[in-house]
Structure formats: C-alpha cells, structure tokens
Amino acid sequence: MPRPRKTRTDYAHFARHTTRWRDNDVYGHMNNAVFYELVDAAVNDWIIGSGELDIPHGPVVGLVVESACVFHESLGWPDPVDAGLRVARIGNSSVQYEVGLFRGGADHAAAEARFVHVYVDRDSRRPVSLPDPFRSALARLQVA
C-alpha cells in the first residue's frame, strides 16, 4: 500500500537543483547518497541566503546530528529536482528541517527527508542558543 506523501503546499521555500549524469547509478536512477546531498544543499543554501549566519566563518555552526529519508519514487538525470524546505521544530540550540524532493513540476514529493542541526560554538563545539535573528528567519519556514 502506498504511503501518503507531502505536496508542494506543505513547504515554505523552494529551490531548483539540476541533476547530473553522474547522479544516476547502475540501476538507472539517482543514487540514495545523492538525495542526501540535495537535502544538505537545500538546508545550507537557505541558511546562507538568509544572511543570519556567517557560513563558514561565523562563531556559530550547525552540526548534523540526525537525518532520515523516505523514498517514494526514483529521481534521476536529466530531471530537475525541486527541494521544498520547512522547519518542523525550533529548539533552544537545535532545528529540525524537513525537505521534500520533487521531480521538477510534480505536486507530490518523490522523497521526504528529516535533517536535524544542533548549533554550536565554532571553537568549543558546545551547544549555544540560536541567535535571535536566525530564530526569526527560521520561524518564517514553519508551516502549520
């Protein structure tokens, strides 16, 4: 029985990614490791675009502490992939991002990923409270 899938309306921000010839594996579809690369790119591209954290030189950095992905259908070159991003939870020092990967133009996610960052002091690697401007930017990604 098919699992329910999120649609584009479930996400607050989108970015298009171009697939590459090398993304496909011997089975003719995008390798699962590439899905994770796209998830990582979606989150970090948004963080950089928000302008609220100085990646890679700022005093606060995000470390991945958890990730997961549910695959509904294959993706692969030459299809473009739209990455939908939303924030599911904002903690004191952590953020749970959710990313839907959509074949370009499709309404239902081909894959749904979870990606948790804990934000730490660059030098001590100890958790720190999210800076207020960054917290405000993250709140704009929360979808009811």
C-alpha positions as a Markdown table, in Angstrom:
| # | Residue | x | y | z |
|---|---|---|---|---|
| 1 | Met | 0.0 | 0.0 | 0.0 |
| 2 | Pro | 1.4 | 3.4 | -0.9 |
| 3 | Arg | 2.4 | 5.7 | 1.9 |
| 4 | Pro | 0.9 | 9.2 | 2.0 |
| 5 | Arg | 3.1 | 11.9 | 0.5 |
| 6 | Lys | 3.5 | 15.6 | 1.2 |
| 7 | Thr | 2.7 | 18.1 | -1.6 |
| 8 | Arg | 4.2 | 21.4 | -2.5 |
| 9 | Thr | 1.8 | 23.2 | -0.3 |
| 10 | Asp | 3.4 | 21.6 | 2.8 |
| 11 | Tyr | 6.7 | 23.5 | 2.3 |
| 12 | Ala | 7.6 | 27.2 | 2.7 |
| 13 | His | 10.6 | 27.6 | 0.5 |
| 14 | Phe | 11.7 | 26.0 | -2.8 |
| 15 | Ala | 14.9 | 25.9 | -4.7 |
| 16 | Arg | 15.6 | 24.1 | -8.0 |
| 17 | His | 18.6 | 21.7 | -8.4 |
| 18 | Thr | 19.9 | 20.4 | -11.6 |
| 19 | Thr | 20.7 | 16.6 | -11.7 |
| 20 | Arg | 23.9 | 15.5 | -13.3 |
| 21 | Trp | 24.8 | 12.5 | -15.4 |
| 22 | Arg | 26.9 | 11.1 | -12.6 |
| 23 | Asp | 24.0 | 11.2 | -10.1 |
| 24 | Asn | 22.5 | 8.0 | -11.7 |
| 25 | Asp | 23.7 | 4.6 | -10.5 |
| 26 | Val | 23.9 | 1.3 | -12.4 |
| 27 | Tyr | 20.1 | 0.9 | -11.9 |
| 28 | Gly | 19.3 | 4.0 | -13.9 |
| 29 | His | 18.1 | 6.2 | -11.1 |
| 30 | Met | 19.6 | 8.7 | -8.7 |
| 31 | Asn | 21.7 | 7.0 | -6.0 |
| 32 | Asn | 20.4 | 7.4 | -2.5 |
| 33 | Ala | 23.5 | 9.3 | -1.4 |
| 34 | Val | 22.7 | 12.0 | -3.9 |
| 35 | Phe | 19.3 | 12.5 | -2.3 |
| 36 | Tyr | 21.1 | 13.4 | 1.0 |
| 37 | Glu | 23.5 | 15.7 | -0.9 |
| 38 | Leu | 20.4 | 17.6 | -2.2 |
| 39 | Val | 18.9 | 17.7 | 1.3 |
| 40 | Asp | 22.1 | 19.1 | 2.7 |
| 41 | Ala | 22.3 | 21.7 | -0.1 |
| 42 | Ala | 18.7 | 22.8 | 0.4 |
| 43 | Val | 19.2 | 23.5 | 4.1 |
| 44 | Asn | 22.6 | 25.1 | 3.8 |
| 45 | Asp | 21.7 | 27.2 | 0.7 |
| 46 | Trp | 18.8 | 28.6 | 2.6 |
| 47 | Ile | 20.9 | 29.3 | 5.7 |
| 48 | Ile | 23.5 | 31.2 | 3.6 |
| 49 | Gly | 20.7 | 33.0 | 1.7 |
| 50 | Ser | 19.1 | 34.1 | 5.0 |
| 51 | Gly | 22.2 | 36.1 | 5.8 |
| 52 | Glu | 21.8 | 35.4 | 9.5 |
| 53 | Leu | 24.7 | 33.0 | 10.0 |
| 54 | Asp | 28.2 | 33.5 | 8.5 |
| 55 | Ile | 29.0 | 30.2 | 6.9 |
| 56 | Pro | 31.7 | 29.1 | 7.1 |
| 57 | His | 33.5 | 31.7 | 9.3 |
| 58 | Gly | 30.9 | 32.7 | 11.9 |
| 59 | Pro | 31.1 | 31.9 | 15.7 |
| 60 | Val | 28.0 | 29.6 | 15.4 |
| 61 | Val | 27.9 | 26.5 | 13.2 |
| 62 | Gly | 25.3 | 23.8 | 12.6 |
| 63 | Leu | 26.3 | 20.1 | 13.1 |
| 64 | Val | 24.1 | 17.4 | 11.7 |
| 65 | Val | 23.0 | 15.0 | 14.5 |
| 66 | Glu | 20.2 | 13.2 | 12.7 |
| 67 | Ser | 19.0 | 12.5 | 9.2 |
| 68 | Ala | 16.4 | 10.2 | 7.6 |
| 69 | Cys | 14.8 | 9.9 | 4.3 |
| 70 | Val | 11.6 | 8.1 | 3.0 |
| 71 | Phe | 11.8 | 7.3 | -0.7 |
| 72 | His | 8.5 | 7.2 | -2.6 |
| 73 | Glu | 9.8 | 7.1 | -6.2 |
| 74 | Ser | 13.0 | 7.4 | -8.1 |
| 75 | Leu | 14.6 | 10.5 | -9.4 |
| 76 | Gly | 17.4 | 10.9 | -11.8 |
| 77 | Trp | 19.2 | 12.7 | -14.6 |
| 78 | Pro | 18.1 | 14.5 | -16.7 |
| 79 | Asp | 15.1 | 15.6 | -14.5 |
| 80 | Pro | 15.4 | 18.8 | -12.4 |
| 81 | Val | 14.6 | 18.4 | -8.7 |
| 82 | Asp | 12.8 | 21.0 | -6.7 |
| 83 | Ala | 13.7 | 20.9 | -3.0 |
| 84 | Gly | 10.9 | 22.1 | -0.7 |
| 85 | Leu | 12.1 | 23.2 | 2.8 |
| 86 | Arg | 10.2 | 23.8 | 6.0 |
| 87 | Val | 11.1 | 23.8 | 9.7 |
| 88 | Ala | 9.2 | 21.3 | 11.9 |
| 89 | Arg | 10.8 | 22.2 | 15.2 |
| 90 | Ile | 12.9 | 25.0 | 16.7 |
| 91 | Gly | 14.6 | 24.2 | 20.0 |
| 92 | Asn | 17.0 | 26.2 | 22.1 |
| 93 | Ser | 20.0 | 25.1 | 20.1 |
| 94 | Ser | 18.6 | 22.7 | 17.5 |
| 95 | Val | 16.4 | 22.9 | 14.4 |
| 96 | Gln | 14.6 | 20.1 | 12.7 |
| 97 | Tyr | 14.3 | 20.8 | 9.0 |
| 98 | Glu | 12.1 | 18.8 | 6.6 |
| 99 | Val | 12.9 | 18.6 | 2.9 |
| 100 | Gly | 10.7 | 17.3 | 0.2 |
| 101 | Leu | 12.4 | 16.4 | -3.1 |
| 102 | Phe | 10.1 | 16.8 | -6.1 |
| 103 | Arg | 10.6 | 15.9 | -9.7 |
| 104 | Gly | 10.5 | 19.3 | -11.4 |
| 105 | Gly | 6.9 | 20.4 | -11.6 |
| 106 | Ala | 5.4 | 17.4 | -9.8 |
| 107 | Asp | 3.0 | 18.1 | -7.0 |
| 108 | His | 3.8 | 15.1 | -4.7 |
| 109 | Ala | 7.2 | 14.5 | -3.1 |
| 110 | Ala | 9.4 | 11.8 | -4.5 |
| 111 | Ala | 11.3 | 11.7 | -1.2 |
| 112 | Glu | 10.8 | 13.3 | 2.2 |
| 113 | Ala | 13.8 | 13.9 | 4.5 |
| 114 | Arg | 14.4 | 15.0 | 8.0 |
| 115 | Phe | 17.6 | 16.8 | 8.9 |
| 116 | Val | 18.5 | 18.0 | 12.4 |
| 117 | His | 21.2 | 20.6 | 13.2 |
| 118 | Val | 22.5 | 21.3 | 16.6 |
| 119 | Tyr | 24.1 | 24.8 | 16.6 |
| 120 | Val | 27.4 | 25.0 | 18.5 |
| 121 | Asp | 30.2 | 27.4 | 19.3 |
| 122 | Arg | 32.7 | 27.1 | 16.5 |
| 123 | Asp | 35.7 | 26.6 | 18.9 |
| 124 | Ser | 34.3 | 24.7 | 21.9 |
| 125 | Arg | 31.8 | 22.7 | 19.9 |
| 126 | Arg | 29.3 | 23.1 | 22.8 |
| 127 | Pro | 25.7 | 23.9 | 22.0 |
| 128 | Val | 24.6 | 27.5 | 22.0 |
| 129 | Ser | 21.3 | 29.2 | 21.9 |
| 130 | Leu | 20.1 | 30.1 | 18.4 |
| 131 | Pro | 20.8 | 33.8 | 17.6 |
| 132 | Asp | 17.6 | 35.7 | 17.7 |
| 133 | Pro | 17.8 | 37.0 | 14.1 |
| 134 | Phe | 18.4 | 33.4 | 12.9 |
| 135 | Arg | 15.5 | 32.1 | 15.1 |
| 136 | Ser | 13.2 | 34.8 | 13.4 |
| 137 | Ala | 14.3 | 33.7 | 10.0 |
| 138 | Leu | 13.7 | 30.0 | 10.8 |
| 139 | Ala | 10.2 | 30.9 | 12.1 |
| 140 | Arg | 9.2 | 32.0 | 8.6 |
| 141 | Leu | 9.9 | 28.4 | 7.4 |
| 142 | Gln | 7.4 | 26.9 | 9.8 |
| 143 | Val | 4.3 | 25.6 | 8.1 |
| 144 | Ala | 1.1 | 24.8 | 10.1 |
